[in-house]
Amino acid sequence: MLTDINRETEWLGETIRLATESVENGGGPFGALIADSERVIAIGTNRVTANLDPSAHAEVTAIRAACAELGSFTLAGCVLVSSCEPCPMCLTTALWARVDRVLYAGDREDAARAGFDDRAFYELFEKPRSSWDVPVQKVSTVDGFTPFSAWLNHSERIEY
């Protein structure tokens, strides 16, 4: 039986293989997988340019596929394994999916050397929104709580 470190090394190797294969197939150089203690549930590669979808990062595609495979929006009991440190979007998606752990091979410095500078986003989130180049602001001309009231009053809502 594989030890945890052997299994994790195998998973990381698989994400590197997926990322390299993704480049050869017109995708970006990122691969990811979702696994539980029994098996690899789903894989994903970067399909941003291939699908014209800025959210089609490897981690997000793996999370989407795993949720579909399990018929659940939660991945509690699972690990996200990525060929590279997840960007803020992917990390947040993993947190929303309730994965137990996140493992990665390359880091944000490696990604930056290849032209994928996620550091800009990490740094942006540390600054006040008023200093951002893209304005993000609340406009209070309508009641923004209306959808939340509907949610709270909906007897068949599924909590997450």
Legacy VTK file of the C-alpha trace (Angstrom):
# vtk DataFile Version 3.0
C-alpha trace
ASCII
DATASET POLYDATA
POINTS 160 float
0.000 0.000 0.000
1.194 3.523 -0.789
2.230 5.722 2.082
0.759 9.220 2.204
3.999 10.793 0.987
4.259 8.300 -1.875
0.648 8.916 -2.852
1.110 12.688 -2.710
4.287 12.446 -4.797
2.396 10.329 -7.335
-0.443 12.872 -7.454
1.976 15.779 -7.888
3.729 13.887 -10.690
0.373 13.362 -12.381
-0.431 17.074 -12.229
2.950 17.867 -13.818
2.185 15.356 -16.575
-1.280 16.882 -17.080
0.161 20.402 -17.226
2.811 19.438 -19.770
0.248 17.570 -21.884
-2.052 20.598 -21.674
0.601 22.748 -23.355
0.896 20.189 -26.150
-2.920 20.286 -26.580
-3.256 24.061 -26.790
-3.963 24.760 -23.135
-1.991 26.548 -20.457
0.810 24.898 -18.437
-1.290 23.935 -15.440
-2.787 20.637 -14.273
-4.774 19.655 -11.203
-6.640 16.767 -9.671
-9.076 16.084 -6.865
-8.593 12.915 -4.841
-9.943 11.328 -1.731
-8.407 8.543 0.334
-9.561 5.960 -2.196
-8.948 7.391 -5.662
-8.411 10.276 -8.006
-11.926 11.601 -8.551
-11.305 14.124 -11.322
-8.595 15.912 -13.248
-8.408 19.326 -14.845
-6.135 21.318 -17.094
-5.955 24.983 -17.948
-8.414 25.724 -20.773
-8.529 29.537 -20.554
-7.480 30.285 -24.122
-8.835 27.067 -25.615
-12.323 27.689 -24.179
-12.162 31.501 -24.168
-13.011 31.290 -20.454
-10.895 33.228 -17.946
-12.195 31.011 -15.136
-11.133 27.737 -16.803
-8.031 27.301 -14.666
-6.893 23.732 -14.024
-7.978 23.768 -10.384
-11.440 25.129 -11.190
-11.973 22.605 -13.997
-10.912 19.778 -11.662
-13.217 21.052 -8.908
-16.140 21.318 -11.345
-15.511 17.803 -12.652
-15.168 16.344 -9.145
-18.379 17.978 -7.961
-20.198 16.609 -11.015
-18.720 13.144 -10.445
-19.732 13.132 -6.768
-23.065 14.888 -7.297
-22.190 17.429 -4.626
-21.062 21.036 -4.317
-18.773 20.134 -1.440
-15.490 18.270 -1.638
-15.017 17.691 2.078
-12.722 14.701 2.540
-10.841 15.540 -0.651
-7.517 17.091 -1.517
-6.794 19.491 -4.375
-3.436 18.749 -5.965
-2.027 21.233 -8.464
1.051 21.542 -10.614
1.408 25.124 -9.372
0.383 27.241 -6.412
-3.279 28.137 -6.954
-4.058 31.723 -7.860
-6.442 33.617 -5.564
-9.493 32.597 -7.658
-8.570 28.916 -7.563
-7.680 28.978 -3.898
-10.973 30.651 -3.049
-12.859 28.106 -5.167
-11.113 25.309 -3.265
-12.072 26.911 0.036
-15.710 27.253 -1.091
-15.619 23.587 -2.134
-14.464 22.730 1.404
-11.465 20.628 0.362
-9.451 19.305 3.280
-6.044 20.237 1.850
-4.299 21.880 -1.072
-0.963 20.564 -2.361
1.103 22.054 -5.170
4.444 21.619 -6.920
5.553 24.921 -8.502
4.949 28.219 -6.758
3.947 31.765 -7.716
7.578 32.635 -8.439
7.813 29.798 -10.963
4.572 30.964 -12.577
5.845 34.555 -12.748
9.031 33.430 -14.512
6.802 31.855 -17.173
4.699 34.997 -17.583
1.819 34.094 -15.244
2.229 36.698 -12.549
-0.403 35.904 -9.928
1.566 38.010 -7.460
-0.189 41.073 -8.876
-3.530 39.711 -7.652
-2.192 38.666 -4.262
-0.743 42.155 -3.843
-3.907 43.847 -5.112
-6.064 42.192 -2.452
-3.793 43.598 0.247
-4.545 47.178 -0.896
-7.674 49.222 -0.185
-10.191 49.001 -3.033
-10.087 52.764 -3.453
-6.542 52.384 -4.847
-7.408 49.722 -7.442
-7.268 50.524 -11.179
-10.642 48.812 -11.611
-13.311 50.460 -9.463
-15.221 48.037 -7.256
-17.892 49.802 -5.290
-21.291 49.406 -3.721
-24.045 51.478 -5.321
-27.061 51.735 -3.039
-29.814 52.773 -5.430
-31.777 49.528 -4.955
-32.329 47.174 -2.037
-29.419 44.765 -2.332
-30.741 42.579 0.475
-33.877 41.503 -1.458
-32.277 38.315 -2.877
-31.004 37.397 0.583
-34.481 37.864 2.057
-35.825 35.535 -0.615
-33.087 33.046 0.298
-33.823 33.223 4.013
-37.565 32.768 3.392
-37.142 29.883 0.936
-38.191 26.725 2.796
-36.276 24.361 0.480
-32.932 26.161 0.407
-29.841 24.046 0.631
-27.361 25.539 3.069
-23.766 25.829 2.054
LINES 1 161
160 0 1 2 3 4 5 6 7 8 9 10 11 12 13 14 15 16 17 18 19 20 21 22 23 24 25 26 27 28 29 30 31 32 33 34 35 36 37 38 39 40 41 42 43 44 45 46 47 48 49 50 51 52 53 54 55 56 57 58 59 60 61 62 63 64 65 66 67 68 69 70 71 72 73 74 75 76 77 78 79 80 81 82 83 84 85 86 87 88 89 90 91 92 93 94 95 96 97 98 99 100 101 102 103 104 105 106 107 108 109 110 111 112 113 114 115 116 117 118 119 120 121 122 123 124 125 126 127 128 129 130 131 132 133 134 135 136 137 138 139 140 141 142 143 144 145 146 147 148 149 150 151 152 153 154 155 156 157 158 159
